[in-house]
Every structure is written in structure tokens, then in C-alpha cells.
Amino acid sequence: MATVLVGSYSVNTTNNENYVVTFSIPKNCEYQLTFDDGIHTITVCCKTGETEPSKKFITYTETITTSGLLKLDFVQVGCDDNQNLQKPKIRIEF
């Protein structure tokens, strides 16, 4: 079973185009935000050489600009088993 790497997450907006995504991941993990085919994806994985996620979490914030509909997926790549966990999936439409 894939390791859960996203500890908490929230999405806030001040208008219909700018979304502030806040999420926490283990201290020894890293993430990459990409956009493809209308979906923003935050991919989380352990840093090179790490085999187990830390129990200490760090909070990160990203601002995403999109028009009307936010499609955001988290992809979590396990540290030891390389199985992907594709959730949470967030869809917000104004």
C-alpha cells in the first residue's frame, strides 16, 4: 500500500481566479507543481536517498491562477514501495 505523504491541505480564494493552496508534507520530502490538460498536479515524493517519510511535517503554500474551475490532484509517490497514491483530488468551480 502506498504511503500517505500529504498530512493536511486547504484551498482558499479571494476571487474566482486566484487560489491559495496550503499543504503539509514530511520534512524529508519534496514536491513539484505542474499543469497539464487543465489539471494542476502537486507530486510529492521522498528526497533522494530517503527510504521512510519523516514524522515531522512542513507546511507549504502555492498560489494557483485559473479561470473559474480549479482542478487539483495530489500524487504521492511512496518512499519505499514506489506505489502512487492519487488523492486527494480537489475540484472547485465558481
N, CA, C and O atoms as a CHARMM CRD file, in Angstrom:
* protein
*
  376
    1    1 MET  N      0.84000  -1.18700   0.00000 PROA 1      0.00000
    2    1 MET  CA     0.00000   0.00000   0.00000 PROA 1      0.00000
    3    1 MET  C      0.87500   1.23700   0.00000 PROA 1      0.00000
    4    1 MET  O      1.92800   1.25800   0.63800 PROA 1      0.00000
    5    2 ALA  N      0.44800   2.25900  -0.70700 PROA 2      0.00000
    6    2 ALA  CA     1.21400   3.49500  -0.82500 PROA 2      0.00000
    7    2 ALA  C      1.22400   4.25800   0.50100 PROA 2      0.00000
    8    2 ALA  O      0.25200   4.23700   1.25600 PROA 2      0.00000
    9    3 THR  N      2.32900   4.92100   0.75900 PROA 3      0.00000
   10    3 THR  CA     2.49200   5.73000   1.95900 PROA 3      0.00000
   11    3 THR  C      1.78300   7.06900   1.78100 PROA 3      0.00000
   12    3 THR  O      1.89100   7.69200   0.72500 PROA 3      0.00000
   13    4 VAL  N      1.06200   7.51200   2.80100 PROA 4      0.00000
   14    4 VAL  CA     0.39100   8.81000   2.74500 PROA 4      0.00000
   15    4 VAL  C      1.41600   9.88900   3.08400 PROA 4      0.00000
   16    4 VAL  O      2.03200   9.85300   4.14900 PROA 4      0.00000
   17    5 LEU  N      1.59700  10.84500   2.17700 PROA 5      0.00000
   18    5 LEU  CA     2.59600  11.88700   2.35300 PROA 5      0.00000
   19    5 LEU  C      1.99900  13.27900   2.53800 PROA 5      0.00000
   20    5 LEU  O      2.71400  14.19700   2.93900 PROA 5      0.00000
   21    6 VAL  N      0.72400  13.46000   2.26100 PROA 6      0.00000
   22    6 VAL  CA     0.09100  14.76500   2.45100 PROA 6      0.00000
   23    6 VAL  C     -0.64200  14.72100   3.78400 PROA 6      0.00000
   24    6 VAL  O     -1.63100  14.00500   3.94200 PROA 6      0.00000
   25    7 GLY  N     -0.13500  15.51200   4.75500 PROA 7      0.00000
   26    7 GLY  CA    -0.71000  15.47600   6.09200 PROA 7      0.00000
   27    7 GLY  C     -2.00000  16.25100   6.20900 PROA 7      0.00000
   28    7 GLY  O     -2.96800  15.76300   6.79100 PROA 7      0.00000
   29    8 SER  N     -2.02800  17.45200   5.66500 PROA 8      0.00000
   30    8 SER  CA    -3.22400  18.28200   5.67800 PROA 8      0.00000
   31    8 SER  C     -3.17500  19.19100   4.45700 PROA 8      0.00000
   32    8 SER  O     -2.11600  19.41000   3.86800 PROA 8      0.00000
   33    9 TYR  N     -4.33700  19.71400   4.09000 PROA 9      0.00000
   34    9 TYR  CA    -4.38900  20.61000   2.94600 PROA 9      0.00000
   35    9 TYR  C     -5.61700  21.49800   3.05900 PROA 9      0.00000
   36    9 TYR  O     -6.61100  21.13400   3.68700 PROA 9      0.00000
   37   10 SER  N     -5.53000  22.66700   2.43900 PROA 10     0.00000
   38   10 SER  CA    -6.68100  23.57400   2.37600 PROA 10     0.00000
   39   10 SER  C     -6.55600  24.41700   1.12000 PROA 10     0.00000
   40   10 SER  O     -5.46300  24.62100   0.59000 PROA 10     0.00000
   41   11 VAL  N     -7.70400  24.90400   0.65300 PROA 11     0.00000
   42   11 VAL  CA    -7.74100  25.78000  -0.51200 PROA 11     0.00000
   43   11 VAL  C     -8.60900  26.98000  -0.15000 PROA 11     0.00000
   44   11 VAL  O     -9.73200  26.82900   0.32900 PROA 11     0.00000
   45   12 ASN  N     -8.07400  28.16200  -0.38500 PROA 12     0.00000
   46   12 ASN  CA    -8.80800  29.40400  -0.15000 PROA 12     0.00000
   47   12 ASN  C     -8.72600  30.26500  -1.39600 PROA 12     0.00000
   48   12 ASN  O     -7.81300  30.11500  -2.20800 PROA 12     0.00000
   49   13 THR  N     -9.68200  31.16300  -1.54000 PROA 13     0.00000
   50   13 THR  CA    -9.66300  32.06900  -2.68100 PROA 13     0.00000
   51   13 THR  C    -10.15600  33.44300  -2.25800 PROA 13     0.00000
   52   13 THR  O    -10.97300  33.57100  -1.34700 PROA 13     0.00000
   53   14 THR  N     -9.65100  34.46100  -2.92700 PROA 14     0.00000
   54   14 THR  CA   -10.12200  35.82700  -2.69300 PROA 14     0.00000
   55   14 THR  C    -10.96000  36.30900  -3.86600 PROA 14     0.00000
   56   14 THR  O    -11.65000  37.32400  -3.77500 PROA 14     0.00000
   57   15 ASN  N    -10.89400  35.57300  -4.96400 PROA 15     0.00000
   58   15 ASN  CA   -11.71500  35.87600  -6.14200 PROA 15     0.00000
   59   15 ASN  C    -11.89000  34.58700  -6.93500 PROA 15     0.00000
   60   15 ASN  O    -11.53700  33.51300  -6.44900 PROA 15     0.00000
   61   16 ASN  N    -12.41600  34.67500  -8.11900 PROA 16     0.00000
   62   16 ASN  CA   -12.69800  33.46400  -8.89400 PROA 16     0.00000
   63   16 ASN  C    -11.52700  32.97300  -9.72900 PROA 16     0.00000
   64   16 ASN  O    -11.69300  32.05300 -10.53000 PROA 16     0.00000
   65   17 GLU  N    -10.34400  33.56400  -9.56200 PROA 17     0.00000
   66   17 GLU  CA    -9.20200  33.16000 -10.38400 PROA 17     0.00000
   67   17 GLU  C     -7.96100  32.79400  -9.59100 PROA 17     0.00000
   68   17 GLU  O     -7.11300  32.06200 -10.10200 PROA 17     0.00000
   69   18 ASN  N     -7.82200  33.26900  -8.37500 PROA 18     0.00000
   70   18 ASN  CA    -6.62100  33.00900  -7.58600 PROA 18     0.00000
   71   18 ASN  C     -6.94800  32.12100  -6.39100 PROA 18     0.00000
   72   18 ASN  O     -7.76800  32.46900  -5.54200 PROA 18     0.00000
   73   19 TYR  N     -6.29300  30.97600  -6.34600 PROA 19     0.00000
   74   19 TYR  CA    -6.49800  30.01000  -5.27600 PROA 19     0.00000
   75   19 TYR  C     -5.19500  29.85300  -4.50000 PROA 19     0.00000
   76   19 TYR  O     -4.12600  29.71000  -5.09300 PROA 19     0.00000
   77   20 VAL  N     -5.28600  29.87900  -3.20000 PROA 20     0.00000
   78   20 VAL  CA    -4.12900  29.66800  -2.34900 PROA 20     0.00000
   79   20 VAL  C     -4.24900  28.26600  -1.75700 PROA 20     0.00000
   80   20 VAL  O     -5.16600  27.97900  -0.98900 PROA 20     0.00000
   81   21 VAL  N     -3.31100  27.40300  -2.12700 PROA 21     0.00000
   82   21 VAL  CA    -3.30000  26.01600  -1.66800 PROA 21     0.00000
   83   21 VAL  C     -2.22100  25.88600  -0.60300 PROA 21     0.00000
   84   21 VAL  O     -1.05500  26.19600  -0.84400 PROA 21     0.00000
   85   22 THR  N     -2.61800  25.43000   0.56800 PROA 22     0.00000
   86   22 THR  CA    -1.68800  25.19900   1.66600 PROA 22     0.00000
   87   22 THR  C     -1.72000  23.71400   1.99400 PROA 22     0.00000
   88   22 THR  O     -2.79500  23.13100   2.13400 PROA 22     0.00000
   89   23 PHE  N     -0.55200  23.10200   2.11800 PROA 23     0.00000
   90   23 PHE  CA    -0.49100  21.66600   2.38000 PROA 23     0.00000
   91   23 PHE  C      0.76900  21.35300   3.16400 PROA 23     0.00000
   92   23 PHE  O      1.74700  22.10000   3.11900 PROA 23     0.00000
   93   24 SER  N      0.73500  20.24400   3.88000 PROA 24     0.00000
   94   24 SER  CA     1.91300  19.83800   4.64600 PROA 24     0.00000
   95   24 SER  C      2.38900  18.47400   4.16200 PROA 24     0.00000
   96   24 SER  O      1.59800  17.58700   3.84100 PROA 24     0.00000
   97   25 ILE  N      3.71400  18.34300   4.12100 PROA 25     0.00000
   98   25 ILE  CA     4.35600  17.09000   3.71200 PROA 25     0.00000
   99   25 ILE  C      5.52400  16.81500   4.65900 PROA 25     0.00000
  100   25 ILE  O      6.00200  17.73400   5.32600 PROA 25     0.00000
  101   26 PRO  N      5.98700  15.57600   4.73000 PROA 26     0.00000
  102   26 PRO  CA     7.12100  15.26400   5.61300 PROA 26     0.00000
  103   26 PRO  C      8.35400  16.11600   5.28800 PROA 26     0.00000
  104   26 PRO  O      8.59600  16.48500   4.13900 PROA 26     0.00000
  105   27 LYS  N      9.11000  16.40900   6.32600 PROA 27     0.00000
  106   27 LYS  CA    10.29900  17.25600   6.22800 PROA 27     0.00000
  107   27 LYS  C     11.30300  16.73700   5.19500 PROA 27     0.00000
  108   27 LYS  O     11.98600  17.53100   4.54800 PROA 27     0.00000
  109   28 ASN  N     11.39800  15.43300   5.03500 PROA 28     0.00000
  110   28 ASN  CA    12.38400  14.85600   4.11300 PROA 28     0.00000
  111   28 ASN  C     11.78600  14.54700   2.73600 PROA 28     0.00000
  112   28 ASN  O     12.32100  13.73300   1.98300 PROA 28     0.00000
  113   29 CYS  N     10.67100  15.21000   2.42400 PROA 29     0.00000
  114   29 CYS  CA    10.04400  15.04300   1.11400 PROA 29     0.00000
  115   29 CYS  C     10.10900  16.34600   0.33000 PROA 29     0.00000
  116   29 CYS  O     10.39500  17.40500   0.89000 PROA 29     0.00000
  117   30 GLU  N      9.84700  16.26200  -0.94400 PROA 30     0.00000
  118   30 GLU  CA     9.80700  17.42800  -1.80600 PROA 30     0.00000
  119   30 GLU  C      8.59400  17.30800  -2.71600 PROA 30     0.00000
  120   30 GLU  O      7.98600  16.24400  -2.83400 PROA 30     0.00000
  121   31 TYR  N      8.25100  18.43500  -3.36400 PROA 31     0.00000
  122   31 TYR  CA     7.08500  18.41000  -4.24500 PROA 31     0.00000
  123   31 TYR  C      7.36800  19.19500  -5.50900 PROA 31     0.00000
  124   31 TYR  O      8.29400  20.00300  -5.57500 PROA 31     0.00000
  125   32 GLN  N      6.53900  18.93200  -6.51200 PROA 32     0.00000
  126   32 GLN  CA     6.61000  19.66700  -7.77100 PROA 32     0.00000
  127   32 GLN  C      5.18200  19.96700  -8.20400 PROA 32     0.00000
  128   32 GLN  O      4.32100  19.08700  -8.19100 PROA 32     0.00000
  129   33 LEU  N      4.93500  21.22100  -8.59100 PROA 33     0.00000
  130   33 LEU  CA     3.63000  21.64000  -9.09900 PROA 33     0.00000
  131   33 LEU  C      3.71200  21.71600 -10.61500 PROA 33     0.00000
  132   33 LEU  O      4.57300  22.40400 -11.16500 PROA 33     0.00000
  133   34 THR  N      2.80500  20.99800 -11.29200 PROA 34     0.00000
  134   34 THR  CA     2.76500  21.00600 -12.75300 PROA 34     0.00000
  135   34 THR  C      1.34400  21.27800 -13.22500 PROA 34     0.00000
  136   34 THR  O      0.39100  21.17200 -12.45300 PROA 34     0.00000
  137   35 PHE  N      1.21200  21.63100 -14.50100 PROA 35     0.00000
  138   35 PHE  CA    -0.08500  21.87000 -15.11200 PROA 35     0.00000
  139   35 PHE  C     -0.09800  21.19600 -16.46800 PROA 35     0.00000
  140   35 PHE  O      0.78200  21.42400 -17.29800 PROA 35     0.00000
  141   36 ASP  N     -1.12400  20.34700 -16.69000 PROA 36     0.00000
  142   36 ASP  CA    -1.23700  19.64200 -17.95700 PROA 36     0.00000
  143   36 ASP  C     -2.69700  19.30800 -18.21400 PROA 36     0.00000
  144   36 ASP  O     -3.37900  18.77600 -17.33800 PROA 36     0.00000
  145   37 ASP  N     -3.17100  19.61300 -19.39000 PROA 37     0.00000
  146   37 ASP  CA    -4.50900  19.24900 -19.82900 PROA 37     0.00000
  147   37 ASP  C     -5.59800  19.71900 -18.85900 PROA 37     0.00000
  148   37 ASP  O     -6.56000  18.99800 -18.59500 PROA 37     0.00000
  149   38 GLY  N     -5.43400  20.93500 -18.33400 PROA 38     0.00000
  150   38 GLY  CA    -6.44700  21.53600 -17.46700 PROA 38     0.00000
  151   38 GLY  C     -6.38600  21.12000 -16.01300 PROA 38     0.00000
  152   38 GLY  O     -7.23200  21.53500 -15.22000 PROA 38     0.00000
  153   39 ILE  N     -5.39900  20.30400 -15.64100 PROA 39     0.00000
  154   39 ILE  CA    -5.29900  19.82900 -14.26200 PROA 39     0.00000
  155   39 ILE  C     -3.95500  20.24300 -13.66600 PROA 39     0.00000
  156   39 ILE  O     -2.89600  19.98500 -14.23800 PROA 39     0.00000
  157   40 HSD  N     -4.02600  20.89700 -12.49700 PROA 40     0.00000
  158   40 HSD  CA    -2.82800  21.19600 -11.72700 PROA 40     0.00000
  159   40 HSD  C     -2.52600  19.97200 -10.87300 PROA 40     0.00000
  160   40 HSD  O     -3.43000  19.39500 -10.26800 PROA 40     0.00000
  161   41 THR  N     -1.26300  19.57500 -10.82200 PROA 41     0.00000
  162   41 THR  CA    -0.87100  18.40000 -10.05200 PROA 41     0.00000
  163   41 THR  C      0.28700  18.75100  -9.13700 PROA 41     0.00000
  164   41 THR  O      1.28300  19.33500  -9.56500 PROA 41     0.00000
  165   42 ILE  N      0.14000  18.38100  -7.86000 PROA 42     0.00000
  166   42 ILE  CA     1.23600  18.50000  -6.91100 PROA 42     0.00000
  167   42 ILE  C      1.71700  17.07900  -6.64500 PROA 42     0.00000
  168   42 ILE  O      1.00000  16.27000  -6.05700 PROA 42     0.00000
  169   43 THR  N      2.94100  16.78600  -7.08500 PROA 43     0.00000
  170   43 THR  CA     3.52900  15.46500  -6.90300 PROA 43     0.00000
  171   43 THR  C      4.49000  15.51900  -5.72000 PROA 43     0.00000
  172   43 THR  O      5.40600  16.34100  -5.68800 PROA 43     0.00000
  173   44 VAL  N      4.27200  14.64400  -4.75800 PROA 44     0.00000
  174   44 VAL  CA     5.07900  14.60500  -3.53800 PROA 44     0.00000
  175   44 VAL  C      5.85300  13.29700  -3.50700 PROA 44     0.00000
  176   44 VAL  O      5.29200  12.22800  -3.74700 PROA 44     0.00000
  177   45 CYS  N      7.14400  13.38500  -3.20900 PROA 45     0.00000
  178   45 CYS  CA     7.95800  12.17400  -3.07600 PROA 45     0.00000
  179   45 CYS  C      9.07500  12.42700  -2.07400 PROA 45     0.00000
  180   45 CYS  O      9.38900  13.57400  -1.75800 PROA 45     0.00000
  181   46 CYS  N      9.67500  11.34500  -1.57400 PROA 46     0.00000
  182   46 CYS  CA    10.80500  11.47800  -0.66000 PROA 46     0.00000
  183   46 CYS  C     12.02100  11.99400  -1.42700 PROA 46     0.00000
  184   46 CYS  O     12.19900  11.70900  -2.61100 PROA 46     0.00000
  185   47 LYS  N     12.84400  12.75200  -0.72800 PROA 47     0.00000
  186   47 LYS  CA    14.08100  13.23000  -1.33300 PROA 47     0.00000
  187   47 LYS  C     14.99200  12.04400  -1.62300 PROA 47     0.00000
  188   47 LYS  O     14.86900  10.99300  -0.99400 PROA 47     0.00000
  189   48 THR  N     15.88900  12.21100  -2.55600 PROA 48     0.00000
  190   48 THR  CA    16.81700  11.15900  -2.95400 PROA 48     0.00000
  191   48 THR  C     17.54700  10.59600  -1.73300 PROA 48     0.00000
  192   48 THR  O     18.06500  11.34200  -0.90300 PROA 48     0.00000
  193   49 GLY  N     17.57500   9.28700  -1.64500 PROA 49     0.00000
  194   49 GLY  CA    18.27000   8.61800  -0.55600 PROA 49     0.00000
  195   49 GLY  C     17.40200   8.33300   0.65900 PROA 49     0.00000
  196   49 GLY  O     17.81100   7.57000   1.53500 PROA 49     0.00000
  197   50 GLU  N     16.22400   8.92000   0.73600 PROA 50     0.00000
  198   50 GLU  CA    15.31800   8.69700   1.86800 PROA 50     0.00000
  199   50 GLU  C     14.47400   7.45700   1.60100 PROA 50     0.00000
  200   50 GLU  O     14.00500   7.25200   0.48200 PROA 50     0.00000
  201   51 THR  N     14.28000   6.63200   2.62500 PROA 51     0.00000
  202   51 THR  CA    13.50400   5.41100   2.45400 PROA 51     0.00000
  203   51 THR  C     12.22500   5.39000   3.27900 PROA 51     0.00000
  204   51 THR  O     11.38500   4.50800   3.10100 PROA 51     0.00000
  205   52 GLU  N     12.07100   6.35600   4.17900 PROA 52     0.00000
  206   52 GLU  CA    10.88500   6.42400   5.02100 PROA 52     0.00000
  207   52 GLU  C     10.54600   7.88500   5.28200 PROA 52     0.00000
  208   52 GLU  O     11.44100   8.67300   5.58800 PROA 52     0.00000
  209   53 PRO  N      9.26800   8.26900   5.16800 PROA 53     0.00000
  210   53 PRO  CA     8.91800   9.67700   5.39500 PROA 53     0.00000
  211   53 PRO  C      9.09300  10.07300   6.86300 PROA 53     0.00000
  212   53 PRO  O      8.82900   9.28700   7.77400 PROA 53     0.00000
  213   54 SER  N      9.53800  11.29500   7.06300 PROA 54     0.00000
  214   54 SER  CA     9.70300  11.84500   8.40000 PROA 54     0.00000
  215   54 SER  C      8.34700  11.99700   9.08200 PROA 54     0.00000
  216   54 SER  O      7.32300  12.13800   8.41500 PROA 54     0.00000
  217   55 LYS  N      8.34500  11.96900  10.39400 PROA 55     0.00000
  218   55 LYS  CA     7.11500  12.20200  11.15200 PROA 55     0.00000
  219   55 LYS  C      6.88500  13.69400  11.37400 PROA 55     0.00000
  220   55 LYS  O      5.80300  14.09400  11.80200 PROA 55     0.00000
  221   56 LYS  N      7.89700  14.52700  11.08600 PROA 56     0.00000
  222   56 LYS  CA     7.76800  15.97900  11.19300 PROA 56     0.00000
  223   56 LYS  C      7.32900  16.53800   9.83600 PROA 56     0.00000
  224   56 LYS  O      7.94900  16.25700   8.81000 PROA 56     0.00000
  225   57 PHE  N      6.25500  17.33200   9.84600 PROA 57     0.00000
  226   57 PHE  CA     5.71400  17.86900   8.60800 PROA 57     0.00000
  227   57 PHE  C      6.02500  19.35700   8.47600 PROA 57     0.00000
  228   57 PHE  O      6.07800  20.08300   9.46900 PROA 57     0.00000
  229   58 ILE  N      6.22700  19.79500   7.24500 PROA 58     0.00000
  230   58 ILE  CA     6.48300  21.18800   6.89500 PROA 58     0.00000
  231   58 ILE  C      5.30200  21.66500   6.04700 PROA 58     0.00000
  232   58 ILE  O      4.79900  20.92100   5.20400 PROA 58     0.00000
  233   59 THR  N      4.86300  22.90100   6.27000 PROA 59     0.00000
  234   59 THR  CA     3.74100  23.45800   5.51700 PROA 59     0.00000
  235   59 THR  C      4.25800  24.31300   4.36800 PROA 59     0.00000
  236   59 THR  O      5.18400  25.10800   4.53400 PROA 59     0.00000
  237   60 TYR  N      3.64800  24.13800   3.20600 PROA 60     0.00000
  238   60 TYR  CA     3.97400  24.90000   2.00200 PROA 60     0.00000
  239   60 TYR  C      2.71400  25.57400   1.48200 PROA 60     0.00000
  240   60 TYR  O      1.59900  25.11800   1.73400 PROA 60     0.00000
  241   61 THR  N      2.91200  26.67600   0.74600 PROA 61     0.00000
  242   61 THR  CA     1.79800  27.40800   0.15200 PROA 61     0.00000
  243   61 THR  C      2.12000  27.70500  -1.30500 PROA 61     0.00000
  244   61 THR  O      3.21800  28.15300  -1.63500 PROA 61     0.00000
  245   62 GLU  N      1.15100  27.44900  -2.16500 PROA 62     0.00000
  246   62 GLU  CA     1.26500  27.76700  -3.59400 PROA 62     0.00000
  247   62 GLU  C      0.03200  28.56700  -4.00200 PROA 62     0.00000
  248   62 GLU  O     -1.07500  28.28700  -3.54200 PROA 62     0.00000
  249   63 THR  N      0.22500  29.55600  -4.86000 PROA 63     0.00000
  250   63 THR  CA    -0.89200  30.30300  -5.43000 PROA 63     0.00000
  251   63 THR  C     -1.08700  29.83600  -6.86600 PROA 63     0.00000
  252   63 THR  O     -0.16100  29.86100  -7.67700 PROA 63     0.00000
  253   64 ILE  N     -2.30500  29.41200  -7.16200 PROA 64     0.00000
  254   64 ILE  CA    -2.63400  28.92000  -8.49600 PROA 64     0.00000
  255   64 ILE  C     -3.65400  29.86600  -9.11200 PROA 64     0.00000
  256   64 ILE  O     -4.68100  30.16900  -8.50600 PROA 64     0.00000
  257   65 THR  N     -3.36300  30.32600 -10.31500 PROA 65     0.00000
  258   65 THR  CA    -4.28800  31.19300 -11.04100 PROA 65     0.00000
  259   65 THR  C     -4.93400  30.38800 -12.15400 PROA 65     0.00000
  260   65 THR  O     -4.25100  29.80000 -12.99300 PROA 65     0.00000
  261   66 THR  N     -6.25600  30.37100 -12.14700 PROA 66     0.00000
  262   66 THR  CA    -7.01100  29.64800 -13.16600 PROA 66     0.00000
  263   66 THR  C     -8.37100  30.30900 -13.31300 PROA 66     0.00000
  264   66 THR  O     -8.79100  31.04200 -12.41700 PROA 66     0.00000
  265   67 SER  N     -9.04700  30.08100 -14.37700 PROA 67     0.00000
  266   67 SER  CA   -10.30900  30.76100 -14.65100 PROA 67     0.00000
  267   67 SER  C    -11.51300  29.87400 -14.33100 PROA 67     0.00000
  268   67 SER  O    -11.79700  28.91600 -15.04900 PROA 67     0.00000
  269   68 GLY  N    -12.21100  30.20100 -13.25400 PROA 68     0.00000
  270   68 GLY  CA   -13.49400  29.56600 -12.94900 PROA 68     0.00000
  271   68 GLY  C    -13.46200  28.20100 -12.32200 PROA 68     0.00000
  272   68 GLY  O    -14.17300  27.96800 -11.34400 PROA 68     0.00000
  273   69 LEU  N    -12.66900  27.28600 -12.83800 PROA 69     0.00000
  274   69 LEU  CA   -12.65000  25.91800 -12.34600 PROA 69     0.00000
  275   69 LEU  C    -11.23100  25.54200 -11.93800 PROA 69     0.00000
  276   69 LEU  O    -10.29600  25.64000 -12.73200 PROA 69     0.00000
  277   70 LEU  N    -11.08700  25.11200 -10.69300 PROA 70     0.00000
  278   70 LEU  CA    -9.79800  24.62100 -10.22400 PROA 70     0.00000
  279   70 LEU  C     -9.85800  23.10100 -10.18600 PROA 70     0.00000
  280   70 LEU  O    -10.70700  22.51900  -9.51100 PROA 70     0.00000
  281   71 LYS  N     -8.95500  22.47100 -10.91000 PROA 71     0.00000
  282   71 LYS  CA    -8.78000  21.01900 -10.84500 PROA 71     0.00000
  283   71 LYS  C     -7.38200  20.78700 -10.29800 PROA 71     0.00000
  284   71 LYS  O     -6.38400  21.11900 -10.93800 PROA 71     0.00000
  285   72 LEU  N     -7.32700  20.21400  -9.11000 PROA 72     0.00000
  286   72 LEU  CA    -6.04300  19.99900  -8.43800 PROA 72     0.00000
  287   72 LEU  C     -5.97500  18.57400  -7.93300 PROA 72     0.00000
  288   72 LEU  O     -6.85200  18.12800  -7.19300 PROA 72     0.00000
  289   73 ASP  N     -4.93200  17.85600  -8.33000 PROA 73     0.00000
  290   73 ASP  CA    -4.70000  16.49100  -7.86900 PROA 73     0.00000
  291   73 ASP  C     -3.37700  16.44400  -7.12100 PROA 73     0.00000
  292   73 ASP  O     -2.41300  17.11600  -7.49100 PROA 73     0.00000
  293   74 PHE  N     -3.34400  15.64900  -6.07200 PROA 74     0.00000
  294   74 PHE  CA    -2.09800  15.33800  -5.39000 PROA 74     0.00000
  295   74 PHE  C     -1.71000  13.92200  -5.80600 PROA 74     0.00000
  296   74 PHE  O     -2.54000  13.01300  -5.77700 PROA 74     0.00000
  297   75 VAL  N     -0.45400  13.73800  -6.19100 PROA 75     0.00000
  298   75 VAL  CA     0.08100  12.40900  -6.47600 PROA 75     0.00000
  299   75 VAL  C      1.19800  12.19000  -5.46900 PROA 75     0.00000
  300   75 VAL  O      2.15900  12.95600  -5.39900 PROA 75     0.00000
  301   76 GLN  N      1.04800  11.12100  -4.69100 PROA 76     0.00000
  302   76 GLN  CA     2.02400  10.82100  -3.65300 PROA 76     0.00000
  303   76 GLN  C      2.79000   9.56300  -4.05700 PROA 76     0.00000
  304   76 GLN  O      2.20800   8.48700  -4.19600 PROA 76     0.00000
  305   77 VAL  N      4.09100   9.71000  -4.24100 PROA 77     0.00000
  306   77 VAL  CA     4.94500   8.59800  -4.65800 PROA 77     0.00000
  307   77 VAL  C      5.61800   8.04200  -3.40600 PROA 77     0.00000
  308   77 VAL  O      6.38400   8.74200  -2.74300 PROA 77     0.00000
  309   78 GLY  N      5.32900   6.78400  -3.08700 PROA 78     0.00000
  310   78 GLY  CA     5.85300   6.16400  -1.87400 PROA 78     0.00000
  311   78 GLY  C      7.36800   6.14100  -1.84100 PROA 78     0.00000
  312   78 GLY  O      8.01700   5.99400  -2.87700 PROA 78     0.00000
  313   79 CYS  N      7.93300   6.28700  -0.65100 PROA 79     0.00000
  314   79 CYS  CA     9.38800   6.29900  -0.48300 PROA 79     0.00000
  315   79 CYS  C     10.00300   4.92200  -0.70000 PROA 79     0.00000
  316   79 CYS  O     11.05400   4.79700  -1.32900 PROA 79     0.00000
  317   80 ASP  N      9.35300   3.90300  -0.18300 PROA 80     0.00000
  318   80 ASP  CA     9.96200   2.58500  -0.20200 PROA 80     0.00000
  319   80 ASP  C      9.35400   1.63800  -1.23000 PROA 80     0.00000
  320   80 ASP  O     10.01500   0.70300  -1.68300 PROA 80     0.00000
  321   81 ASP  N      8.10500   1.87500  -1.59600 PROA 81     0.00000
  322   81 ASP  CA     7.45900   0.92000  -2.49500 PROA 81     0.00000
  323   81 ASP  C      7.15800   1.49300  -3.87800 PROA 81     0.00000
  324   81 ASP  O      6.71900   0.76200  -4.76700 PROA 81     0.00000
  325   82 ASN  N      7.38600   2.77700  -4.06500 PROA 82     0.00000
  326   82 ASN  CA     7.16500   3.46600  -5.34200 PROA 82     0.00000
  327   82 ASN  C      5.75400   3.31700  -5.89400 PROA 82     0.00000
  328   82 ASN  O      5.53100   3.52200  -7.08700 PROA 82     0.00000
  329   83 GLN  N      4.80800   2.96500  -5.04700 PROA 83     0.00000
  330   83 GLN  CA     3.42000   2.94300  -5.48000 PROA 83     0.00000
  331   83 GLN  C      2.86100   4.34900  -5.36500 PROA 83     0.00000
  332   83 GLN  O      3.17000   5.07100  -4.41700 PROA 83     0.00000
  333   84 ASN  N      2.04600   4.73300  -6.32100 PROA 84     0.00000
  334   84 ASN  CA     1.46700   6.06500  -6.30800 PROA 84     0.00000
  335   84 ASN  C      0.10000   6.05700  -5.65300 PROA 84     0.00000
  336   84 ASN  O     -0.70500   5.15300  -5.87500 PROA 84     0.00000
  337   85 LEU  N     -0.15300   7.07500  -4.84200 PROA 85     0.00000
  338   85 LEU  CA    -1.44900   7.29900  -4.23700 PROA 85     0.00000
  339   85 LEU  C     -1.97200   8.59100  -4.84400 PROA 85     0.00000
  340   85 LEU  O     -1.41300   9.66000  -4.59600 PROA 85     0.00000
  341   86 GLN  N     -3.03000   8.51100  -5.62900 PROA 86     0.00000
  342   86 GLN  CA    -3.52200   9.68000  -6.34400 PROA 86     0.00000
  343   86 GLN  C     -4.73800  10.26200  -5.64100 PROA 86     0.00000
  344   86 GLN  O     -5.87400  10.09600  -6.08700 PROA 86     0.00000
  345   87 LYS  N     -4.47900  10.94700  -4.53300 PROA 87     0.00000
  346   87 LYS  CA    -5.52000  11.66200  -3.82500 PROA 87     0.00000
  347   87 LYS  C     -4.86500  12.57800  -2.81900 PROA 87     0.00000
  348   87 LYS  O     -3.70400  12.33700  -2.48800 PROA 87     0.00000
  349   88 PRO  N     -5.48100  13.56600  -2.32600 PROA 88     0.00000
  350   88 PRO  CA    -6.85800  13.95500  -2.63800 PROA 88     0.00000
  351   88 PRO  C     -6.97300  14.58300  -4.02800 PROA 88     0.00000
  352   88 PRO  O     -5.98900  15.06600  -4.58800 PROA 88     0.00000
  353   89 LYS  N     -8.16500  14.56700  -4.56200 PROA 89     0.00000
  354   89 LYS  CA    -8.49700  15.23400  -5.81700 PROA 89     0.00000
  355   89 LYS  C     -9.46900  16.33400  -5.48800 PROA 89     0.00000
  356   89 LYS  O    -10.53100  16.07800  -4.92300 PROA 89     0.00000
  357   90 ILE  N     -9.12600  17.54600  -5.83000 PROA 90     0.00000
  358   90 ILE  CA    -9.93000  18.72300  -5.45800 PROA 90     0.00000
  359   90 ILE  C    -10.49800  19.35200  -6.71400 PROA 90     0.00000
  360   90 ILE  O     -9.76700  19.58600  -7.67700 PROA 90     0.00000
  361   91 ARG  N    -11.78600  19.62800  -6.71500 PROA 91     0.00000
  362   91 ARG  CA   -12.45000  20.32500  -7.81700 PROA 91     0.00000
  363   91 ARG  C    -13.28500  21.45200  -7.22500 PROA 91     0.00000
  364   91 ARG  O    -14.18200  21.21300  -6.41500 PROA 91     0.00000
  365   92 ILE  N    -12.98600  22.67300  -7.63300 PROA 92     0.00000
  366   92 ILE  CA   -13.73700  23.84000  -7.16300 PROA 92     0.00000
  367   92 ILE  C    -14.17400  24.63800  -8.37000 PROA 92     0.00000
  368   92 ILE  O    -13.35700  24.95200  -9.23600 PROA 92     0.00000
  369   93 GLU  N    -15.44700  24.96900  -8.44000 PROA 93     0.00000
  370   93 GLU  CA   -15.96100  25.74100  -9.55900 PROA 93     0.00000
  371   93 GLU  C    -16.80500  26.90000  -9.03700 PROA 93     0.00000
  372   93 GLU  O    -17.64800  26.73100  -8.15600 PROA 93     0.00000
  373   94 PHE  N    -16.55800  28.08500  -9.60600 PROA 94     0.00000
  374   94 PHE  CA   -17.34100  29.27000  -9.25800 PROA 94     0.00000
  375   94 PHE  C    -18.22400  29.65900 -10.42100 PROA 94     0.00000
  376   94 PHE  O    -18.96700  30.63600 -10.33300 PROA 94     0.00000
